[in-house]
Amino acid sequence: MTPTPIDGAALLDEVEAFHRRFNVFPTETAYVAVTLWDAHAHLLDCFDSTPRLAFLSPEPGSGKSRALEIVETLTPRAEATVNASPNALFRLVDAAEGRPTLLFDEIDTVFGPKAGDNEPVRGFLNSGYRRIGTMLRCVGDGANQSVQRFSSFCAVAMAGLGSLPDTILTRSVIIRMRKRAPNEHIEPYRQRINERQGNALRDRLAEWADSIRDQVTDAWPELPEGVTDRPADVWEPLLAVADAAGGEWSARARAACLELVNAAHDNDEASLGVRLLTDLRDKVFCGADRMPTAVILEMLVALDDAPWGDVDDKPLNARMLSKLLGQYVTPTNKPIKPRGIRTPSGFPKGYYAEDLTDAWTRYCPPPLGESATSATSATPQVSRGESVADTARSIRHTPAETATQPTLAG
């Protein structure tokens, strides 16, 4: 007798309902994403990448560990750990039993400010996001050693306080957990009873995964408009699962994709270099074609809500400025460096807008609606007949509408 096909949409509905019994997620889309992630873990061999799942919160008692506990009951060969060595992780992933689903609780103890050097673990998590991810290790005794390649490709879910390194966040579906409100209620989780219920769903997910494996392997799901590059890699496996399930899951998955990708962008903190480039464009140069280093530093340090007054426990200086900008290149593909600026009172070092334009275009968010002309009126610029110090001093004490000076031509 031919077995009755499993209704994928109904099964995912049951998995979602199981999470809702014990987890209060911050949004409806979070339930969709986590359910699809559970299912994708049964289909890793069909995908080129596997997104990390990150339950993060600013405070303890926000349900992160419980969320991870429920994921553990639903995923194949789940292995929970708090702090495993890189060598143990490599061997676990390469074990004959098959790839595990790794569950890292208290991930902040691995990457937090007091965690020390955990670059090997970070490297493992980053490389294992892609099917081709491997790490090289020496194997053997004493001088009799050989280099062996270990696969690091496996599904990983994490829970922790605070945040994670950017290289991991960009590879993750991020669920920002919160403490439950007084009107939010869940069932108490009883492992002896509820673990068996989750495992029963896990076994049905595995059976369904086997029935759709060929379909999912050949699938190239349509991504929502604007979801490209790394976010596309993260969501493609989850959308493929949703499309295989059918029903409302395709539409719900794409809505979740857009909401969570946009939320991740909203929570991004620009790197120090991008923040510097953006502040130079929008708050220092503002249309000027060149600016002495001394004026740049004075204006940056004076900015409210900016990090420049305390970079590595001291105000930004010329050396730090040069080091940060030197990471980026000019339109001619040379590192941005200070150059001499001719003024009536000397030849100070400074920076030219033409050297920064390529980096501004590539790395900075679009400028605000304020025009460069209006912003220029508040910007110290090198002008004919004035020293740099005079220019900066006059603008600090002159109304903006009378402070504009003609910019020095080349």
N, C-alpha and C positions, 0 to 999 in steps of 0.2 A: 504494500500500500504506500502511495506517495505521501510523505509527511505534509501536513498543512503548512503553507508558507507563513512565516512570522510577519505580522503587521509592524513594520519598523516605526511608523508614526505613533502607534498605540504603545509600543514598547518604550519609546523615548518619553512619552507622556507619563508612563509609570515611573521611569527613572527620575524625571523631574519632580513628580509627586513625592517620591521617597526623600529627595533632598529637602523639599518643603516641610516635611515632618520634623526635621531636626535642625535645619539651617534657616537663618533669616539673612538673606542677601540684600545688598543695598538697593538693587533695581530688579525689575522683572527680567531685563535682558541678561542679568548675571545668571539666573537660573537656566536660561537657554544656553549660554556659553559653557557653563560647567557641565550640563547634561551632554552636550555635543562633545566636549573634551573627554568625558568618561567613555563615550562610544568610540571616539577616534583611537583611544589607547588599544583597542582590540584590532585595529586595522593598520598598525604602523608600517607593515611591509608594503602597503599600497601608496605611501606618500614619500615625497622627497624631504619633507621637514616635519617636525613635531613641535607645536608651540608649548612653551612652558606655561603653567597655570600658577598664578601668584596671588595668594590671599594675604593682603597686607592691611595693617591698621596702625594708628598712632598710639593706641593704648591697649593694655592687656584686657582680657575678658570680652573680646569682640567676636568670638565664635570662629576664629581662624582654625584652631586645632580640631574643633568638632567638624568643620567643613572638610578638613583633610581626612578625618576619620571616616566620614561617609564616602569620600572618594576612594578610600582604601578598600571598602567592601565591594566596590563596583568595577574595579579595574583589574587587569590580568597580572598575576605574579607580583602583587604589590609588596614593596619592601620599604618599611618606614625606618627613618633614621633621623637622628638629631645632628650628629657630626661624624661623618665617615671619611676615611682617608682616601685620597685620589686613587691609590693602588687598589684598595678594596673595591672602589666603584668600577674601575676598569675590568677587574676580574668578574664582578657581578654581572656586568652588561654582556661580557663575552662567555658567560656560563652556558653549558650545554642545554640547560633547561629552557633557555630562551630569554629574550629581553625582559627585564623587570619593568614595572612602573615604580619609579623612585619617588618617595614622599619625604620631603625635608621639612620637619617641623623646627620651629625656632631658628629659621634661616638667618635671623639677625645675629645669632652667635657665630655664624660663619663669616658674615660680611659686615657686621657692625663695627663701630669705632674702636672696640676693644678686642676685636677678633684676631688681630695680627695678620700675618701674610697667608692669604688663602688663594693666591693666584692659580695654583694647580686645580683647585676645585672650580674656580671661575672658568678656567680654560676648559675643563671637562663639561660644564653646563653649556658653555657657548658652542663648543665644537659638536656636542651631541644633539644640538638642535637640527642639524642636517644629516641626512642618511650617510653622506660621505665622511662624516666626522670621525676622526681617529686620533689617537695619541700614541706617541712612540715612547717605549720604556725599555731599559736594559733588563734582560732576564738571564739568570745563571748564578754561579757561585764564583767568588773571587775574580781571577783574571779570565775565567772561562765564561764569558757573557756574550750574548747576542742581542741585537735590537729586534724587538717584536712590536708589531702594530696592533693596538687594541681598539676595537670599535667603542665609541661613546654614544652612539645613537640610541636613545630611549626616551620614553615619556617621563616627564618630571613635573611634579606639583610641589609647591612650596608654601609655607605659612610663616609669617614673621612680623615683628614690629618695625615701624619706620619704612624704609625703602630698600631698594636693591641697586647694585651697580647698573648704570645705564645700558651696558652691553647685554645684561640679562633682561632688563625691563623691555627693551625693544623687541625681544624674542618672546614676549609673554602676553597672555590674556590676563589682565590685571583686574582683580576684584578687591575694591577698597572697603573692607569690612568696618562695621560700626557696632557699638554697644546696642543691645536691644532696648527699644523704648518700652515703657510700662505696658503699652497696649499690644506689644508683639509677643506672641506665645509660641512655644514649640513643645514637642513631646520630649520627655527625658529619654536619652539614648541608653538602652540596656544592651550591652554587648552580647550577652548570652542569647538574647532573643533576636535583636535587630541585625546583628552581623549575619546571621543565617538568611534573613530576608534580603539583605543587600547582596549576599553571595548568590542567591537564587536569581536575582536580576542580572548579576554579572554573568552567570552561565548562559542566560538567555541572550544577553548582548553578544557573547562569544559565538553562539549559534547563529544569530542573525548576521554577525560580521562575516562568518564563513559563507553565508548564502549570497552576500552582495560584494564579495571581494573582487571579483572580476569587473563588476560594474564600477566600483569605486576606483580601481586601479586605472581604468581608462578615462576617468572623468576629469574634465577641466572646468570647474564651476565658474559661472559668471560672477565677477566681483562687483560690489556696488561702486558707483562712480566715485572717483577720488581715492579709492583704496588701492595703493600701488606699493611696489618695493617691499620693504620688510613687513609692514602690516598685511600685505597680500600673502606673503609666505606664511604668516601666522594663521590667517583665517581660511586659506584655501582648503586644508584638510577638514575643518569643521563644516564649511559650506558643502563639501562633497558628501559628508555624512548626512547633513540635513536634506540634500537633494535626493539621496538614496532612500531616506525615510519617507519623503513625500508629505502629503497633507499640508498642514500649515507651517511645517518646520522650515521649508525653504524661505518663506517670507519672514518668519520670526528670526531665522538665523541672520539674514541680511540686515534686518533692523538692529539686531544686537551688534553685528559687526560695525555698522556705522556709529552707533552710540558709544560703544566701548573704545573704538579707535579714536574718535573725537575726544572722549574723556581722557584718554592717555595723553593726547597732544596737549589738552588743557592743563594737565598736571606736570608736563615736561618743564624742567628748569633748564634754561639754556646754559650751555657750557660757559665758563668764564670768558673764553675767547669770543664766542658769539655775542655775549653780553657786551664785551668791550667794543666789538665792531659796531653793534647797534647803537650804543651810546655815542660813539664817535660820529656816526652818521647823523643821528637825530638830535643830539644835544651839544655837540662840540663843533663840528664842521658846518653843518646846517647850510650848505651851499658854498662855503669858502673853498678856495682851491688849494690852500696850504695852511699849515698851522705849526708854530714852533712847539717843541716838546714841552717847554716850561709852561706854556699857556694850556696845552692839552692836560697836563697833570693837574694844574690849578683848577681847571673846570671840572675834571672828573672827580677829584677828591671832594669838591664842594657839592656834588650832587646828593640830594636826599635819597634815601632808600636804595643806595648803590653800594657795592662792596669795595669801592676803590679806596676808601679811607682806612681799610683794615684788610690787607692782603698778606697772609702769612704773618699776622701780628704787627704790620707796619703799613703806612700809606704807600700806595702805588708810586714807584719811582721810575726813572728813565730806563734803568736796566730791565725791570720787570715788564715795562711797556714794550720794549724792544723784543724781549723773549716771547711775549704773548703774540705780538703781531707777526713775528718771524715764522710762526707756524703756517701762515697763509701766504699766498703768492700774488704778485702783480698781474696785470693782463698779459705781460710778456713771460709769465711763468717763472719769475724770480722771487725769492723771499722778500717780503715787505721789510724795508729797512729805513732808518732815518736818513734824511739827506739835508745838505746845507740849504738854508733859506736866506737869500740876500735881503737885508734891511738897511735903512739909513744908519742904524746904530751898530751894525755888526753882521755876523754871518752865523746865526745859531742853527743848531740841528733841529729838524722837524720832519713832518710827514706831509705828503702831497695827496690830495684827493684822488688824482689819477692813478696812484698806486693802490688805492683802497677800493676802487669801484668794482673790480671783479669779485673781491671777497664780499662786499656789500650785497651784490646781486645774488651770489650763490648761497650765502649763509644766513643773511638777516631776514626777519619777517618783513612783509611789505610795510613801507613807511606809513605813518598816520596821515590823516587827511590834511593836516596843516601844511601849507605850502612852504617851499624852501625860502621864498622871498620874505615871508613874515618871520620865519625862524631866524633868518640871517641877521635881523635887526638886533638880536640879543647875543650875537656871537662875536668874540674878539677876533678880528682879522688883521693881518699885517697890511698896513696902509702906507702910502707914500708920505714921507716926512715925519713919521712917528716911530718910536721904538716899540718893541713888543710890550714892554712893561707899561708904557704910556697908554697903549691901546687898551689893554686889559683893565687898567686902572680907570680910564675914562668911561668905559662901558659899564663898569660896576656902579658908577656914580651918575650915569646919564640916563634919562628916560629912553626907553627902547626906540621910540619913534624918531629921536634925534641922534641915535648912536651909530647909525649905519655909516660905514666908511667905504670908499672905493677900494676894491680888492686889488692887490698888487698884480700887475700883468706879468706874463712870463719873461 
